[in-house]
Amino acid sequence: MNKNSYALIVILLGSFLLCIFYSFFYRIHPVVDAKAYDRIGWNLAQGFGFREDANVSYEFDHAITRAGPGYEFFLAGLYRMFGHRYEPVWIAQALLHALSVFFLYCIARRTFREQGESIGLVAASLFAFWPDLIEISAMLMTETLYLFFTILVVYFFVRAYEKSENKFLAAVLGITTGLAILTRPPILLFAPVFIFFYCQKRQFKPLILYSSLLILSLAPWTIRNYLIYHEPVFTTMIGDYNLWLGNTLQSDGGQYNLPYNPLNAYVDQYGFFGLKEKARAEFWGFVFGHPLVFFKLCLIRFIRYFSLIRPMGFWFYQSGFPQLAFVASSLVWIAGVFVTGFLGMFTIMKEKVKNAQSYLIALALTAPILLLPTVVQSRYRFQIYPFMVLFAGYAFVVGVRKSGWQRNALFTIVFFFFVSVSDVLMNVGIIADRIGNFLNLLY
C-alpha cells in the first residue's frame, strides 16, 4: 500500500471511532422527529405496520408525514435483530458514515483525473470529521442513511458515466436512486439529470433499464399508499406538509412552530384523505393571493440555505461550554467548506468542462430546489455537503493553481458575506439571545 492508502485508512478508522465515541458519550435520547422514527421503527419490528401510534388507524396516523420510509425500515431491521436498543443503531450509523467517506474518495479518484487521489483525501477528511455529520450519526435521524445512499447514487453514476452502455450499472443506479428517494424525497431531482445523461449519450436501452428499475423500486410503497389513502404517494406526505405550512402569513422560512396548526386541524377531522389536494390548493391560493409574501419567503429560504451562520449545535442534549465549542466548530466547517466548495465549483464552471464534473455540479444544484418553495432548516442542507467537500478538495489541490482563482475567491467571499449578513440582520433577536446565554456562563 502507498501512503495515500494508509492516509485513507486512518481517515476511515478515525471517522468511525469518533462517531462511536460521540454516540456512546452523549447517549442522545430520541425526541421530536427522532422519537417519531423510533416509534415507527419499533412498531414495524413488532408487526404493527408503518405507524407512529399503533392504536390509531393508518388514515389518521402521522407516520405518513415523516421522512421515509427507508430509515424507519432500517431501524426496524436493527430492532428485530437486537431488540429495542439504540447502541446497534449508533454503531450501524458510524459504519454508514465511514462508508460514505470511502465512496466519496472513490468518486473523487474517478472524477478528477488530475490529482484525484489528493482531492479525494481532502474531501474525505472534510466529510469524515465534519462536526454536524458526527453529531447527526449519534441521533436517530434520517440524515446518515440518506447521505450514504446519496453518495452511493453519485458513485454508481460516475461509474455509469465511464461506461454509459453498461446495463448492469444502469440497473444498479436505478435501484439505488429508488432507495435514496425512499429515504428522503429530494433525491428525486437526480433522476432527470440521469435521464438527460443517457439521452445525451444515446444509450436508450440502459435508459429504459434505469427508469424501469427506479419505478419498480418505488412501486410497492406507492401502491401500498394508494390503497390506504386513495391517492398516489411515492414516499410520504412530508413534502405536502411543508408546502402548505411553509407558505402562510405566519411562516418565517423554517418549520411551522405556532400553537395553531391548520394541517393538524384538517387531519383531525378528515384524516389524510385528500391531504395532497388540500395542501396544494392552499399553496397555490397563497402564491396567487400573496405573491410578494411568497417571493419574500423564497428569498428568506435562499438566505437560510446559503448562510454561514447556521450551525447544527443548538440541540437539547448540550448546554454551556460544550455547546459553545460545538457551535464554533460547526461554524468553522460550514464557512470553510461552503466558501472553498463554491470556489472549486466556479473554477470548474469557468473552464467549461464537459465530463463527469459538470454532472456533479448539476446534481449539487438540485439540492436547494425543492426546499426554496417549502422550508429550510440547517440539517436540510446536508444533501449538498458531499458535493461541497468534493469541490473544496478540488479548490485546495488544483484550483489555487488556476489563473484567475483570486477573482473567483473574491466573488465567492462577497456572495457569502452578503447572504450571511442578511441572515444576521433578519435574526438579530435570536442571535442576541443565544450569545447572551453563553455570556451568562462566564458570570
NORSULMO-V591495 format. One record per residue. N is the residue number from 0. RES is the residue in one small letter. SS is DSSP state (H for helix, E for strand, C for the rest). NEAR is the number of other C-alpha atoms within 10 Angstrom. Layout:
N_RES_SS_NEAR ; N_RES_SS_NEAR
This chain:
0_m_C_5 ; 1_n_C_6 ; 2_k_H_8 ; 3_n_H_13 ; 4_s_H_12 ; 5_y_H_11 ; 6_a_H_13 ; 7_l_H_20 ; 8_i_H_13 ; 9_v_H_13 ; 10_i_H_22 ; 11_l_H_23 ; 12_l_H_14 ; 13_g_H_16 ; 14_s_H_26 ; 15_f_H_24 ; 16_l_H_16 ; 17_l_H_16 ; 18_c_H_27 ; 19_i_H_21 ; 20_f_H_17 ; 21_y_H_18 ; 22_s_H_24 ; 23_f_H_14 ; 24_f_H_10 ; 25_y_H_13 ; 26_r_C_15 ; 27_i_C_17 ; 28_h_C_13 ; 29_p_C_16 ; 30_v_C_13 ; 31_v_H_8 ; 32_d_H_14 ; 33_a_H_16 ; 34_k_H_16 ; 35_a_H_21 ; 36_y_H_28 ; 37_d_H_24 ; 38_r_H_23 ; 39_i_H_28 ; 40_g_H_29 ; 41_w_H_28 ; 42_n_H_20 ; 43_l_H_22 ; 44_a_H_22 ; 45_q_H_13 ; 46_g_C_12 ; 47_f_C_15 ; 48_g_C_15 ; 49_f_C_23 ; 50_r_C_25 ; 51_e_C_24 ; 52_d_C_18 ; 53_a_C_17 ; 54_n_C_9 ; 55_v_C_11 ; 56_s_C_11 ; 57_y_H_20 ; 58_e_H_16 ; 59_f_H_17 ; 60_d_C_19 ; 61_h_H_22 ; 62_a_H_23 ; 63_i_H_22 ; 64_t_H_16 ; 65_r_C_22 ; 66_a_C_23 ; 67_g_C_25 ; 68_p_C_23 ; 69_g_H_19 ; 70_y_H_25 ; 71_e_H_28 ; 72_f_H_19 ; 73_f_H_17 ; 74_l_H_26 ; 75_a_H_26 ; 76_g_H_17 ; 77_l_H_20 ; 78_y_H_22 ; 79_r_H_15 ; 80_m_H_10 ; 81_f_H_13 ; 82_g_C_14 ; 83_h_C_18 ; 84_r_C_12 ; 85_y_C_23 ; 86_e_H_16 ; 87_p_H_16 ; 88_v_H_22 ; 89_w_H_23 ; 90_i_H_20 ; 91_a_H_20 ; 92_q_H_28 ; 93_a_H_27 ; 94_l_H_21 ; 95_l_H_20 ; 96_h_H_25 ; 97_a_H_24 ; 98_l_H_19 ; 99_s_H_25 ; 100_v_H_29 ; 101_f_H_20 ; 102_f_H_20 ; 103_l_H_27 ; 104_y_H_25 ; 105_c_H_19 ; 106_i_H_26 ; 107_a_H_29 ; 108_r_H_18 ; 109_r_H_19 ; 110_t_H_23 ; 111_f_C_19 ; 112_r_C_10 ; 113_e_C_14 ; 114_q_C_13 ; 115_g_H_21 ; 116_e_H_20 ; 117_s_H_20 ; 118_i_H_28 ; 119_g_H_30 ; 120_l_H_25 ; 121_v_H_24 ; 122_a_H_28 ; 123_a_H_29 ; 124_s_H_23 ; 125_l_H_23 ; 126_f_H_27 ; 127_a_H_26 ; 128_f_C_19 ; 129_w_C_20 ; 130_p_H_23 ; 131_d_H_22 ; 132_l_H_23 ; 133_i_H_24 ; 134_e_H_20 ; 135_i_H_22 ; 136_s_H_26 ; 137_a_C_27 ; 138_m_C_23 ; 139_l_C_25 ; 140_m_C_21 ; 141_t_C_25 ; 142_e_H_22 ; 143_t_H_26 ; 144_l_H_21 ; 145_y_H_25 ; 146_l_H_23 ; 147_f_H_21 ; 148_f_H_24 ; 149_t_H_25 ; 150_i_H_22 ; 151_l_H_21 ; 152_v_H_24 ; 153_v_H_23 ; 154_y_H_21 ; 155_f_H_21 ; 156_f_H_25 ; 157_v_H_24 ; 158_r_H_20 ; 159_a_H_23 ; 160_y_H_22 ; 161_e_H_14 ; 162_k_C_12 ; 163_s_C_20 ; 164_e_C_18 ; 165_n_C_15 ; 166_k_H_18 ; 167_f_H_13 ; 168_l_H_21 ; 169_a_H_30 ; 170_a_H_21 ; 171_v_H_19 ; 172_l_H_28 ; 173_g_H_29 ; 174_i_H_22 ; 175_t_H_21 ; 176_t_H_31 ; 177_g_H_25 ; 178_l_H_23 ; 179_a_H_26 ; 180_i_H_28 ; 181_l_H_25 ; 182_t_H_27 ; 183_r_C_27 ; 184_p_H_21 ; 185_p_H_19 ; 186_i_H_23 ; 187_l_H_16 ; 188_l_H_16 ; 189_f_H_19 ; 190_a_H_19 ; 191_p_H_11 ; 192_v_H_16 ; 193_f_H_23 ; 194_i_H_18 ; 195_f_H_12 ; 196_f_H_18 ; 197_y_H_22 ; 198_c_H_13 ; 199_q_H_10 ; 200_k_C_13 ; 201_r_C_13 ; 202_q_C_16 ; 203_f_H_15 ; 204_k_H_14 ; 205_p_H_23 ; 206_l_H_24 ; 207_i_H_17 ; 208_l_H_19 ; 209_y_H_26 ; 210_s_H_22 ; 211_s_H_15 ; 212_l_H_21 ; 213_l_H_23 ; 214_i_H_17 ; 215_l_H_15 ; 216_s_H_19 ; 217_l_H_19 ; 218_a_H_15 ; 219_p_H_12 ; 220_w_H_18 ; 221_t_H_18 ; 222_i_H_16 ; 223_r_H_14 ; 224_n_H_19 ; 225_y_H_14 ; 226_l_H_11 ; 227_i_H_14 ; 228_y_H_19 ; 229_h_C_13 ; 230_e_C_16 ; 231_p_C_16 ; 232_v_C_18 ; 233_f_C_19 ; 234_t_C_24 ; 235_t_C_23 ; 236_m_C_22 ; 237_i_H_18 ; 238_g_H_21 ; 239_d_H_20 ; 240_y_H_21 ; 241_n_H_22 ; 242_l_H_23 ; 243_w_H_26 ; 244_l_H_24 ; 245_g_C_27 ; 246_n_C_27 ; 247_t_C_19 ; 248_l_C_12 ; 249_q_C_11 ; 250_s_C_19 ; 251_d_C_18 ; 252_g_C_27 ; 253_g_C_20 ; 254_q_C_14 ; 255_y_C_19 ; 256_n_C_11 ; 257_l_C_8 ; 258_p_C_6 ; 259_y_C_9 ; 260_n_C_11 ; 261_p_H_11 ; 262_l_H_17 ; 263_n_H_14 ; 264_a_H_11 ; 265_y_H_15 ; 266_v_H_17 ; 267_d_H_12 ; 268_q_H_9 ; 269_y_H_13 ; 270_g_C_18 ; 271_f_C_24 ; 272_f_C_16 ; 273_g_C_14 ; 274_l_H_20 ; 275_k_H_21 ; 276_e_H_12 ; 277_k_H_15 ; 278_a_H_20 ; 279_r_H_15 ; 280_a_H_13 ; 281_e_H_16 ; 282_f_H_23 ; 283_w_H_15 ; 284_g_H_13 ; 285_f_H_17 ; 286_v_H_17 ; 287_f_H_10 ; 288_g_H_11 ; 289_h_C_15 ; 290_p_H_13 ; 291_l_H_11 ; 292_v_H_16 ; 293_f_H_22 ; 294_f_H_14 ; 295_k_H_14 ; 296_l_H_24 ; 297_c_H_22 ; 298_l_H_15 ; 299_i_H_21 ; 300_r_H_25 ; 301_f_H_21 ; 302_i_H_22 ; 303_r_H_24 ; 304_y_H_24 ; 305_f_H_20 ; 306_s_C_24 ; 307_l_C_25 ; 308_i_C_21 ; 309_r_C_21 ; 310_p_C_21 ; 311_m_C_22 ; 312_g_C_23 ; 313_f_C_14 ; 314_w_C_9 ; 315_f_C_10 ; 316_y_C_11 ; 317_q_C_14 ; 318_s_C_15 ; 319_g_H_13 ; 320_f_H_12 ; 321_p_H_11 ; 322_q_H_18 ; 323_l_H_17 ; 324_a_H_12 ; 325_f_H_20 ; 326_v_H_20 ; 327_a_H_17 ; 328_s_H_17 ; 329_s_H_22 ; 330_l_H_20 ; 331_v_H_17 ; 332_w_H_20 ; 333_i_H_23 ; 334_a_H_19 ; 335_g_H_15 ; 336_v_H_25 ; 337_f_H_25 ; 338_v_H_26 ; 339_t_H_24 ; 340_g_H_26 ; 341_f_H_23 ; 342_l_H_29 ; 343_g_H_29 ; 344_m_H_25 ; 345_f_H_21 ; 346_t_H_24 ; 347_i_H_19 ; 348_m_H_14 ; 349_k_H_11 ; 350_e_H_9 ; 351_k_C_11 ; 352_v_C_12 ; 353_k_C_10 ; 354_n_C_13 ; 355_a_H_19 ; 356_q_H_21 ; 357_s_H_16 ; 358_y_H_19 ; 359_l_H_19 ; 360_i_H_17 ; 361_a_H_13 ; 362_l_H_21 ; 363_a_H_18 ; 364_l_H_13 ; 365_t_H_18 ; 366_a_C_22 ; 367_p_C_19 ; 368_i_H_12 ; 369_l_H_17 ; 370_l_H_24 ; 371_l_H_22 ; 372_p_C_23 ; 373_t_C_24 ; 374_v_C_29 ; 375_v_C_25 ; 376_q_C_16 ; 377_s_H_17 ; 378_r_H_15 ; 379_y_H_15 ; 380_r_H_15 ; 381_f_H_18 ; 382_q_H_22 ; 383_i_H_18 ; 384_y_H_21 ; 385_p_H_24 ; 386_f_H_26 ; 387_m_H_27 ; 388_v_H_29 ; 389_l_H_31 ; 390_f_H_32 ; 391_a_H_27 ; 392_g_H_27 ; 393_y_H_29 ; 394_a_H_27 ; 395_f_H_18 ; 396_v_H_18 ; 397_v_C_18 ; 398_g_H_23 ; 399_v_H_16 ; 400_r_H_10 ; 401_k_C_11 ; 402_s_C_10 ; 403_g_C_12 ; 404_w_H_17 ; 405_q_H_13 ; 406_r_H_11 ; 407_n_H_19 ; 408_a_H_20 ; 409_l_H_12 ; 410_f_H_16 ; 411_t_H_19 ; 412_i_H_18 ; 413_v_H_13 ; 414_f_H_14 ; 415_f_H_19 ; 416_f_H_15 ; 417_f_H_13 ; 418_v_H_20 ; 419_s_H_20 ; 420_v_H_15 ; 421_s_H_15 ; 422_d_H_22 ; 423_v_H_18 ; 424_l_H_10 ; 425_m_H_13 ; 426_n_C_11 ; 427_v_H_10 ; 428_g_H_11 ; 429_i_H_11 ; 430_i_H_14 ; 431_a_H_11 ; 432_d_H_11 ; 433_r_H_13 ; 434_i_H_12 ; 435_g_H_11 ; 436_n_H_13 ; 437_f_H_15 ; 438_l_H_11 ; 439_n_H_10 ; 440_l_C_10 ; 441_l_C_8 ; 442_y_C_5
